[in-house]
Amino acid sequence: MKRLSLLLLGAGGLLACRKDDLLFIPDDGVPPLTALLRTNAPAVQVFRFALNQPQALRTAAGATLRFPANAFRLPNGQTPAIGQAELWVREIYAVPDMVLASMPTTAASGAHLVSGGEFTVQAWQGTTRLRLPATVAATGAVQGGLELTSPVPTAGLDTTRMQLWQLPPRPLLSLTPDSSGWTTPPRPVWLAPATAGHYTVTLPLDSIGTWNIDQFWHAYQGNSTANVTVEVPSAVETRVYFRPVGYNGLARCYTSLAAPNRWQCRLPVGAPVVAVVLQTRGGRLYYATQTVTVQAGQILQPPMEILSEAEIIRRIRRL
């Protein structure tokens, strides 16, 4: 029988194979790189609460989630849920955790984003996923929903206004190891300027999903863009990212069946970036980084090193 892992506090961030309504993740047959990153990704925090009481739940990193009494509904969106429930939360504020959790900040349009915090929020009653209905006015104000107050990352942002983005669910067995691309809600939600070192936003739609407080890479918005190619050896698993130097974002690269060893990313010309490559090959783990300034037609071949699991995690945490 397949062994299944329950997402619990300290379980090691098992939402890496993310599906918006996912409860259990199979552990059997997970490739080594996926297993390594999943084990070291930020943990899912679980808060048990009474549905008939207002809540202000504080996370390990200092975010607060507030919602009123009797706010949650059963899956039909109409019937109030009663009794006890659990709120599951994972919070990501820095590039190393984006790599470990496979949560880059590339939009579905291909635009690159700088993050003020990524959050996965789910409410469960046993094996039933609850909803929290909300609506968005034409002004972008949200009525109902779950209010999130989160600490502003200590570095890597600029002064532009932040916007709320959401991550659509994707198939559990998707071959793509990363997020499927951030999108804005049908009616954009803009954040007020940070107050006392915190952002505050009310999550729209049913408030339960994966959200990102983001802005575009405004520092490079006037630059033209070009494809940058990273060539890597054939491998069982490969993940390739670029991070903008000095900014709190992570761009994902794509490959194709026609050229599986060539990973591409469209980036602003003139931007200093760091290429990050992780691989499983021949039963060993490989890691490489390379800092470059983006030029048109660039082809990179970062020098890959065979490293231990502990050393790879140490280097990721230094990104």
DRENNUDO-241469 format. One line per field, with one value per residue (C-alpha): residue number from 0; z, x negated, y. Coordinates in Angstrom, 3 decimals. Each point is the difference from the previous one (the first is absolute). Example, Ala and Ser with C-alpha at 12.3 -4.5 7.8 and 13.67 -1.06 7.14 Angstrom:
2
pos <- 0_1
w <- 7.800_-0.660
u <- -12.300_-1.370
v <- -4.500_3.440
This chain:
319
pos <- 0_1_2_3_4_5_6_7_8_9_10_11_12_13_14_15_16_17_18_19_20_21_22_23_24_25_26_27_28_29_30_31_32_33_34_35_36_37_38_39_40_41_42_43_44_45_46_47_48_49_50_51_52_53_54_55_56_57_58_59_60_61_62_63_64_65_66_67_68_69_70_71_72_73_74_75_76_77_78_79_80_81_82_83_84_85_86_87_88_89_90_91_92_93_94_95_96_97_98_99_100_101_102_103_104_105_106_107_108_109_110_111_112_113_114_115_116_117_118_119_120_121_122_123_124_125_126_127_128_129_130_131_132_133_134_135_136_137_138_139_140_141_142_143_144_145_146_147_148_149_150_151_152_153_154_155_156_157_158_159_160_161_162_163_164_165_166_167_168_169_170_171_172_173_174_175_176_177_178_179_180_181_182_183_184_185_186_187_188_189_190_191_192_193_194_195_196_197_198_199_200_201_202_203_204_205_206_207_208_209_210_211_212_213_214_215_216_217_218_219_220_221_222_223_224_225_226_227_228_229_230_231_232_233_234_235_236_237_238_239_240_241_242_243_244_245_246_247_248_249_250_251_252_253_254_255_256_257_258_259_260_261_262_263_264_265_266_267_268_269_270_271_272_273_274_275_276_277_278_279_280_281_282_283_284_285_286_287_288_289_290_291_292_293_294_295_296_297_298_299_300_301_302_303_304_305_306_307_308_309_310_311_312_313_314_315_316_317_318
w <- 0.000_-0.837_2.970_0.282_1.845_1.797_-0.239_3.588_1.765_-0.334_-2.646_-2.359_-2.442_-1.787_-2.268_-2.631_-2.212_0.382_-0.926_1.442_1.669_0.761_3.358_-0.286_-2.064_-0.915_1.289_-1.925_-3.172_0.525_-1.888_2.169_-0.875_0.525_3.327_1.127_-0.758_1.407_3.290_0.447_-1.254_2.520_2.151_-0.171_3.206_1.267_2.180_1.548_0.718_0.867_-2.987_2.132_1.389_-1.681_-0.463_-0.200_-0.637_0.088_-2.071_0.885_-2.126_1.431_-2.441_1.337_-1.627_1.139_-0.833_1.676_1.756_-2.182_-3.141_-1.579_-2.265_-1.163_-3.580_-1.448_1.141_1.733_3.050_3.103_1.485_3.731_2.742_-0.258_-3.030_-0.888_-1.901_-1.824_-0.851_-1.699_-0.275_-2.210_0.154_-1.553_-3.117_1.673_1.154_-3.476_-1.397_2.690_-0.396_-3.823_0.223_-2.450_-0.739_-3.752_-1.203_-2.432_-2.588_0.376_1.909_3.010_3.445_3.222_3.041_3.258_1.212_-1.371_1.953_-0.318_2.126_0.275_2.428_0.759_2.067_-0.008_-3.694_-1.105_-1.340_1.160_-1.873_1.137_-2.511_-0.873_-2.730_-1.645_-0.723_-3.155_2.118_0.938_3.577_1.359_2.026_2.277_-0.358_2.153_1.069_-0.213_1.735_-0.852_0.689_-2.858_-1.159_1.321_-3.429_-3.727_-0.572_-1.558_0.739_-2.514_1.045_0.684_-1.574_0.958_-2.288_0.147_-1.128_-1.877_1.031_-2.236_-0.415_2.808_-2.389_-2.131_-1.508_0.722_3.442_0.470_0.364_-3.097_-0.124_2.121_-1.173_1.395_1.169_-2.622_1.836_1.094_3.719_0.875_3.410_2.015_0.956_2.751_3.538_2.921_-2.134_-1.065_-3.044_0.521_-2.633_-0.060_-2.202_-2.573_-1.741_2.510_1.882_0.046_-2.395_-0.825_-0.039_-0.679_0.973_-3.027_-2.234_-3.406_-0.408_-0.276_0.146_-3.517_-1.479_-2.578_-1.236_-3.068_0.664_-1.437_0.340_2.177_-0.451_2.621_-1.416_2.405_-0.326_-0.251_3.433_1.842_1.552_-0.910_1.360_-1.353_1.426_-0.221_2.867_-0.558_2.001_2.918_-0.482_1.739_-3.022_-1.829_-3.725_-1.253_-3.200_-2.500_-2.231_-2.848_-1.273_-3.087_2.077_3.473_0.977_-0.832_2.586_-0.969_1.784_-1.461_2.113_-0.116_-1.883_2.325_3.171_2.341_0.822_1.594_-1.828_2.360_-1.232_1.946_-1.399_0.844_-2.263_0.324_3.544_1.047_0.743_-1.964_0.623_-1.800_0.042_-2.390_0.279_-3.317_-1.551_-2.484_-3.676_-3.156_-1.231_3.207_0.506_3.466_1.116_3.778_1.449_1.748_3.275_1.696_3.513_3.078_0.927_2.945_-2.134_-2.677_2.633_1.549_-3.368_-0.832_3.314_-0.987_-3.247
u <- 0.000_-1.320_-1.139_1.737_-1.189_2.413_-0.776_-0.771_-2.028_-3.674_0.656_-2.353_2.167_1.728_1.987_-2.748_2.213_2.610_3.641_2.404_2.190_-2.784_0.118_-2.487_-3.176_-1.470_-3.560_-0.841_-2.022_-0.863_-3.242_-2.989_-0.070_3.736_-0.246_-2.957_1.707_3.335_-1.579_-1.706_2.785_1.881_2.314_3.769_1.407_3.317_2.373_3.069_2.877_3.688_2.094_2.480_-2.662_-1.927_-3.682_-3.342_-2.595_-3.697_-2.558_-3.563_-1.419_2.354_2.901_3.561_3.100_3.346_3.526_3.394_2.100_2.102_-1.815_-0.821_2.273_0.156_-1.147_3.389_-0.850_3.363_0.274_-1.793_-2.644_0.396_-2.195_-3.812_-2.244_-3.684_-1.730_-3.158_-2.503_-3.384_-1.852_-3.002_-1.878_-3.438_-1.650_-1.520_3.439_1.407_-2.569_0.628_3.781_-0.067_1.847_-1.647_1.566_0.570_3.428_2.042_-0.659_-3.750_-0.514_-2.294_1.138_-1.639_1.688_1.144_1.055_1.510_2.742_1.854_3.154_2.479_2.852_0.970_2.609_-1.174_-0.384_2.408_-1.547_1.922_0.619_0.130_2.079_-1.029_0.700_-2.138_1.459_-0.825_-2.366_-2.011_1.279_0.838_3.130_-0.162_-2.898_-3.049_-2.156_-3.745_-2.531_-3.541_-3.503_-1.686_-3.158_-3.135_-1.624_0.549_3.056_0.360_2.441_2.687_3.493_0.585_2.768_1.595_-0.571_1.391_-1.290_2.484_0.075_-1.824_0.171_-1.575_-2.206_-1.050_-3.470_-0.781_-1.640_0.776_3.029_2.156_-0.148_1.434_3.067_1.901_3.596_2.640_0.294_-3.477_-0.635_-2.524_-1.611_-0.246_-3.559_-1.532_0.744_-2.352_-1.978_3.032_2.211_3.723_2.311_3.299_-0.169_2.823_1.928_0.377_-3.150_-1.467_-2.856_-3.499_-0.660_-2.915_-0.467_-1.945_-1.260_-1.725_-3.775_0.420_-3.738_-0.275_3.352_-1.618_-2.399_0.520_0.172_-1.854_-0.041_-2.788_-0.812_-1.498_-1.476_-0.148_-0.831_2.793_1.386_2.842_1.046_-0.973_1.144_-1.337_0.758_-1.261_0.131_-0.419_-2.975_1.244_3.698_2.307_1.129_-0.687_0.542_0.650_-1.504_1.733_-1.190_1.607_0.120_-1.871_-2.908_0.212_-3.520_0.553_1.926_1.133_1.214_0.855_-1.705_-0.632_-3.201_-2.551_1.429_-2.473_1.363_-1.094_0.661_0.833_-0.097_0.904_-0.193_0.251_-2.345_-1.494_1.307_-1.784_1.113_-1.482_0.142_-1.269_0.376_-1.313_0.313_0.331_1.329_2.738_-0.939_1.877_-0.736_-1.762_-0.760_-1.184_-1.634_-0.339_-2.660_1.907_-1.333_0.828_1.044_1.527_3.598_-1.130_-2.355_2.667_2.446_-2.694_-0.744_3.681_0.468_-2.798_1.661
v <- 0.000_3.463_2.013_3.379_3.096_2.268_3.693_1.006_2.653_-0.897_-2.610_1.794_1.927_-2.833_2.304_-0.166_-2.187_2.658_-0.433_2.495_-2.626_-2.487_-1.788_-2.862_-0.350_-3.406_-0.434_-3.180_0.428_3.687_0.818_1.020_3.709_0.425_-1.822_2.134_3.306_-1.112_-1.056_3.382_2.275_2.162_-2.103_0.119_1.488_-1.367_2.041_-1.639_2.397_0.183_1.049_1.965_2.369_2.840_-0.790_1.796_-2.718_0.906_-1.916_-0.918_2.843_2.612_0.148_0.200_-1.505_1.420_-1.094_0.379_-2.627_-2.319_1.127_-3.368_-2.000_-3.602_-0.706_1.072_3.538_0.437_-2.271_1.366_-2.300_-0.666_-1.434_-0.074_0.466_0.405_2.778_-1.124_2.722_0.145_3.314_0.822_3.301_-0.582_-1.432_-3.102_-1.138_0.705_-2.467_-2.613_0.208_0.242_3.324_2.430_3.372_-0.283_1.109_-2.083_2.741_-0.561_3.241_-0.185_1.115_1.133_-1.515_1.524_-3.457_-3.233_-1.766_-3.284_0.004_-2.893_-0.716_-3.607_-1.775_-3.598_-0.817_2.767_3.179_3.056_3.233_3.599_1.999_3.541_2.538_2.675_3.430_1.961_2.112_-3.099_-0.040_-3.456_-0.687_-3.018_-2.382_-0.506_2.932_-0.630_2.235_-1.068_1.333_1.853_-1.848_1.672_0.442_-0.240_2.238_3.444_2.802_-0.911_-1.020_-3.689_-2.061_-3.313_-2.998_-3.529_-3.380_-2.191_-3.670_-2.474_-3.775_-2.031_-1.993_2.960_-0.487_3.654_0.213_3.694_2.212_0.306_3.802_2.812_1.909_2.957_-0.506_0.974_3.306_1.132_0.431_2.731_0.274_3.168_1.032_-2.099_1.139_-0.692_-2.444_-2.057_-0.416_-0.481_-1.479_-1.843_-3.102_-0.089_-2.781_-2.853_1.131_-3.481_-0.604_1.239_3.742_2.335_3.654_1.195_2.765_-0.218_0.253_3.780_0.620_-1.463_0.999_2.280_-2.708_-2.153_-3.752_-2.965_-3.780_-1.364_-3.699_-2.315_-3.223_-2.948_-3.727_-2.567_-0.781_-1.717_3.331_3.536_3.354_3.289_3.434_3.576_2.452_3.761_1.235_2.081_-0.781_-2.457_-2.000_-3.248_-0.574_-3.506_-1.396_-2.273_-2.798_-1.928_-3.568_1.177_1.336_-1.556_1.098_3.663_1.998_3.478_3.098_3.402_2.665_3.777_0.867_1.592_-1.516_-1.729_-3.460_-3.266_-3.272_-2.887_-3.621_-3.148_-3.543_-3.688_-1.957_-3.477_-0.309_3.184_3.556_2.910_3.726_3.105_3.773_2.641_3.779_1.837_3.193_-0.846_0.364_-0.957_-3.523_-1.031_-3.715_-1.054_-3.240_0.361_-2.325_-2.801_-1.408_-3.296_0.968_-1.558_0.707_2.121_2.096_0.618_1.197_2.206_1.633_0.505_1.783_2.400_1.098
